[in-house]
Amino acid sequence: MFRYLGIVITAFVTCCHVTLVMCDFPCMCTYAMETEVHAVKDAASKILGYLYEFDCKELYAVAANDSTWTAVAFKHQVGYIQKTKDHEIQQCPGSPDATDTVPTSGNPITLALTTAPPSTQFPTTVKISTAAPTTASPSTATHSSMHSTPAPEETTELQEYKCPFGVVEYALLHGGHVTVQNDSCFEIVSQPMTWNDSEHHCNANGGHLAYITSQSEENSIMTFLYKEGFKQSVWIGLTDQGKEENWFWTSGYPYAWANWFPFRYNSDTHNSEDCVALVPDMHVIFGIHTYGQWNDLQCTVLNPSLCRYDAHPIQQGTTTPHGLLGFLSNLAHSIALG
């Protein structure tokens, strides 16, 4: 029996280890309120866009980095960030954002990956964009001319999103945290509540306890939790309160992917454990930890929770000032959307 248990634990640890290593990629993260991304290594050059606090971008190796500038993948081109004490090169979990991938022959920077568990310095991305890359029509030529005339470029606005103002306001007043991922807003509710009370809180703000659809999405959520210092269990929206092992998401999203803790059945109270928590860091045995797996618990247990809401699109075609004026403008816009 002990020999069998050893084989199971070894296989389990090996699988977890491989999964963690494959999720890392080198990135530059900013902890400044606003960071300019330039077209070349010159502070007076064209600004391609901005990064905001906790944004992270994949490092890129098309041009050599130096002590002053770092090259990153930004909206399908190479951008340059001027280094300050508020910028750090880190290992980000998951895959690089497809909306930033640079379609050239250059290769992203590769760094040696470690086998250590996730650190509490996981970066998180707050501002996102979801549109397809800008494309240019091919050049056309005539038989009577030796040169070609390029067709006009067709550009697509990148849609950006923000959390509903009421959600942001509650988080600010009650020690919570929010982030935007794609077109969803996630809120960490720090006050411990029962599973049912947690779901009611999310409902009151227009959402549900979070549903999770893939490993990539969970990696992003884990980044968010670690960045905000959350390693304790958080309620998510999965339950089998209607029928044992008949799991469903309270949001109505199809239950098609899961990340269960493999030994969750080893409990005398298993049949009364009908509500699910995501456990960022679980000590199993002999110093072995699992990261980001799900465990079913009794619904009356008090835990913090993770809510998920539809994010509000930021209206395109308006010019928003930066700095303090930009912050006030965005705040006013959030109020109007809420």
C-alpha positions in Angstrom: 0.0 0.0 0.0 2.8 2.4 0.9 4.6 1.6 -2.3 1.5 2.4 -4.3 1.0 5.7 -2.4 4.6 6.6 -3.2 4.0 6.0 -6.9 0.8 8.1 -6.8 2.5 11.0 -5.0 5.6 10.9 -7.3 3.4 11.0 -10.4 1.3 13.8 -8.9 4.3 15.9 -8.0 5.8 15.4 -11.4 2.7 16.5 -13.2 2.3 19.6 -11.1 6.0 20.4 -11.6 5.8 20.2 -15.4 2.7 22.3 -15.4 4.3 25.1 -13.4 7.4 25.3 -15.5 5.5 25.5 -18.7 3.5 28.4 -17.5 6.3 30.9 -17.2 7.6 33.5 -19.6 9.9 36.5 -19.1 8.2 39.9 -18.8 8.6 43.5 -17.8 6.1 44.7 -15.2 5.4 48.3 -14.2 4.3 49.5 -10.7 4.1 53.1 -11.9 0.7 54.8 -12.3 1.5 55.4 -16.0 4.4 54.3 -18.3 5.1 55.5 -21.9 5.9 52.9 -24.5 8.1 54.5 -27.2 8.7 53.5 -30.9 12.5 53.8 -30.4 15.0 54.3 -27.6 14.3 58.0 -27.3 12.1 59.8 -24.7 11.1 62.3 -27.4 10.1 59.7 -29.9 6.6 58.6 -31.0 4.5 57.1 -28.1 2.9 53.8 -29.1 0.7 53.7 -26.0 0.8 53.4 -22.3 1.1 50.8 -19.6 -0.6 51.3 -16.3 0.1 50.1 -12.7 0.6 46.3 -12.6 0.6 45.9 -16.4 3.1 43.4 -17.7 4.5 42.8 -21.2 6.6 40.1 -22.8 10.3 40.8 -23.2 11.5 40.9 -26.8 14.9 40.4 -28.3 14.7 42.1 -31.6 16.9 45.0 -30.3 19.5 44.7 -27.5 18.3 45.9 -24.2 20.6 48.2 -22.3 20.8 49.8 -18.8 18.2 52.5 -19.8 15.7 50.9 -22.1 13.9 47.5 -22.3 12.3 46.1 -25.5 8.8 44.6 -25.1 6.1 43.2 -27.3 3.4 45.8 -27.5 0.3 45.8 -29.8 2.1 43.6 -32.5 5.2 45.7 -32.6 8.4 46.3 -30.6 8.1 49.0 -28.0 10.6 50.5 -25.7 10.2 51.3 -22.0 12.6 53.6 -20.1 13.7 51.8 -17.0 13.0 53.2 -13.5 12.8 51.8 -10.0 9.1 51.1 -10.7 9.9 48.6 -13.5 10.9 45.0 -12.9 11.8 42.0 -15.1 9.9 39.0 -13.8 8.7 35.5 -14.7 5.0 35.8 -15.6 2.7 32.7 -15.5 0.6 31.6 -18.5 1.2 32.6 -22.1 2.1 36.0 -23.5 -1.0 38.1 -24.6 -1.8 37.3 -28.2 -2.8 40.9 -28.8 0.8 41.9 -28.3 2.7 39.2 -30.2 5.1 40.7 -32.7 4.8 39.0 -36.2 8.4 39.2 -37.2 11.3 36.8 -37.6 12.8 37.9 -34.3 12.3 35.7 -31.3 11.2 36.7 -27.8 13.8 36.6 -25.0 14.1 33.2 -23.2 15.3 33.0 -19.7 16.1 30.0 -17.6 12.9 28.9 -15.8 13.0 27.8 -12.2 11.1 24.9 -10.6 10.3 26.9 -7.4 6.6 27.4 -6.4 4.9 30.7 -7.4 6.3 33.6 -5.4 4.2 36.3 -3.8 5.6 38.8 -6.4 3.4 37.4 -9.2 2.6 40.4 -11.5 -0.9 41.1 -12.7 -2.3 42.9 -15.8 -5.1 45.4 -15.2 -5.6 47.0 -18.6 -6.3 44.8 -21.6 -7.2 45.0 -25.3 -9.1 42.4 -27.2 -9.3 43.4 -30.9 -7.5 41.6 -33.8 -4.2 43.0 -34.9 -4.0 45.9 -37.3 -3.6 44.7 -40.9 -2.3 46.4 -44.0 -3.5 45.6 -47.5 -0.7 44.3 -49.9 0.8 46.7 -52.4 -0.5 46.8 -56.0 1.5 47.5 -59.2 0.6 48.3 -62.8 2.4 47.2 -66.0 3.0 50.9 -67.0 4.8 51.8 -63.8 8.1 50.6 -62.2 6.9 51.3 -58.7 4.0 50.0 -56.6 1.4 52.1 -54.8 0.5 50.9 -51.4 -3.2 50.6 -50.5 -4.4 52.6 -47.5 -4.2 50.8 -44.2 -7.3 49.5 -42.5 -7.0 50.0 -38.8 -9.1 48.5 -36.0 -9.6 50.2 -32.7 -8.6 48.1 -29.7 -11.4 47.8 -27.3 -10.6 48.4 -23.6 -12.7 47.6 -20.6 -13.0 48.7 -17.0 -14.8 47.3 -13.9 -18.2 48.7 -13.0 -17.8 51.7 -10.7 -19.9 50.2 -7.9 -17.6 47.1 -7.7 -14.5 49.4 -7.6 -16.0 51.6 -5.0 -16.9 48.6 -2.7 -13.4 47.1 -3.1 -11.8 50.4 -2.2 -14.0 50.8 0.9 -13.7 47.2 2.2 -10.1 46.2 1.5 -10.9 44.3 -1.7 -9.1 44.2 -5.0 -10.3 44.3 -8.7 -8.7 43.5 -12.1 -9.9 43.3 -15.7 -9.2 40.2 -17.8 -10.4 40.4 -21.4 -14.1 41.5 -21.0 -14.5 40.3 -17.4 -14.0 42.1 -14.1 -12.8 40.0 -11.1 -13.2 41.1 -7.5 -11.5 39.7 -4.4 -13.9 40.1 -1.5 -11.7 39.9 1.5 -14.4 39.6 4.2 -14.9 35.8 5.1 -18.5 34.7 4.3 -20.4 31.5 3.7 -20.6 30.3 0.1 -24.2 31.4 -0.2 -23.6 34.8 1.3 -20.7 35.3 -1.1 -22.9 34.5 -4.1 -25.5 36.9 -2.8 -22.8 39.7 -2.6 -21.7 39.1 -6.2 -25.4 39.0 -7.3 -26.0 42.4 -5.6 -23.4 44.0 -7.8 -24.6 42.3 -11.0 -22.4 39.2 -11.1 -21.8 35.8 -9.7 -19.1 33.9 -7.9 -16.4 33.4 -10.5 -16.5 30.6 -13.1 -13.2 29.4 -14.6 -13.0 28.1 -18.1 -9.4 27.0 -18.8 -5.9 26.6 -17.4 -4.9 29.8 -19.1 -7.7 31.7 -17.4 -6.8 30.2 -14.0 -3.2 31.2 -14.5 -4.3 34.8 -14.9 -6.5 34.6 -11.8 -3.6 33.0 -9.8 -1.4 35.9 -10.8 -4.0 38.3 -9.5 -4.4 36.5 -6.2 -0.7 36.2 -5.6 -0.1 39.9 -6.5 -2.6 40.9 -3.9 -1.2 38.5 -1.3 -4.0 36.0 -1.2 -2.9 32.5 -0.5 -6.0 31.4 1.4 -9.0 29.6 -0.1 -11.5 31.7 -2.0 -15.0 30.7 -2.9 -15.8 30.3 -6.6 -19.1 29.7 -8.2 -19.1 25.9 -8.6 -21.6 23.8 -6.5 -23.4 20.4 -6.5 -26.0 21.4 -3.9 -28.8 20.0 -6.1 -27.3 16.5 -6.6 -24.0 15.0 -5.4 -21.2 15.3 -8.0 -23.6 17.0 -10.4 -21.5 20.2 -10.6 -22.7 23.5 -12.2 -21.6 27.1 -12.3 -24.0 29.6 -10.7 -23.5 31.9 -13.7 -25.0 29.3 -16.0 -21.7 28.9 -17.9 -21.2 25.2 -19.0 -19.1 23.1 -16.7 -16.5 21.8 -19.1 -13.2 22.2 -17.3 -12.0 21.6 -13.8 -8.8 21.6 -11.7 -9.7 19.3 -8.8 -7.4 18.5 -5.9 -6.9 14.7 -6.5 -7.4 13.7 -2.8 -10.6 15.6 -2.2 -12.6 12.4 -1.6 -10.5 11.5 1.4 -12.8 13.1 3.9 -15.5 11.8 6.3 -17.7 14.8 5.4 -17.3 14.5 1.6 -21.0 14.0 0.9 -21.8 17.2 2.7 -19.1 19.3 0.9 -21.1 20.9 -1.8 -19.3 24.2 -2.5 -16.0 24.8 -4.2 -13.0 26.9 -3.2 -9.9 27.7 -5.3 -6.9 27.0 -3.1 -3.9 29.1 -4.2 -1.4 27.2 -2.0 -2.2 23.9 -0.3 0.3 21.9 1.8 -0.4 18.2 1.0 2.2 16.1 2.8 6.0 16.0 3.4 6.5 19.6 2.2 4.6 18.9 -1.0 2.3 21.8 -2.1 -0.3 22.1 -4.9 -1.1 25.5 -6.5 -4.5 26.7 -7.7 -6.4 23.5 -7.4 -10.0 23.2 -6.3 -11.4 21.6 -3.2 -15.1 21.0 -2.2 -15.9 22.2 1.3 -19.0 22.5 3.4 -20.9 25.6 2.3 -21.1 27.1 5.8 -17.3 27.5 6.0 -16.2 31.2 6.1 -13.9 32.1 3.2 -13.0 35.2 1.2 -14.5 35.0 -2.3 -13.8 35.8 -5.9 -16.6 37.4 -7.9 -16.8 37.8 -11.7 -18.7 40.5 -13.6 -19.2 41.8 -17.1 -16.6 44.6 -17.6 -17.8 47.8 -19.1 -16.3 48.8 -22.5 -14.5 52.2 -22.5 -16.0 54.4 -25.2 -13.7 54.8 -28.2 -13.0 58.0 -30.1 -12.5 60.2 -27.1 -9.3 61.8 -26.0 -8.5 61.2 -22.4 -5.8 63.2 -20.6 -3.1 61.5 -18.7 -1.8 61.7 -15.1 -4.2 63.1 -12.4 -6.6 64.6 -15.0 -6.8 61.2 -16.7 -7.5 59.5 -13.4 -10.3 61.9 -12.6 -11.7 61.6 -16.2 -11.7 57.8 -16.0 -13.3 58.0 -12.5 -16.1 60.2 -13.9 -16.5 57.9 -16.9 -16.8 54.9 -14.6 -19.6 56.7 -12.6 -21.4 57.4 -15.9 -21.2 53.8 -16.9 -22.3 52.5 -13.5 
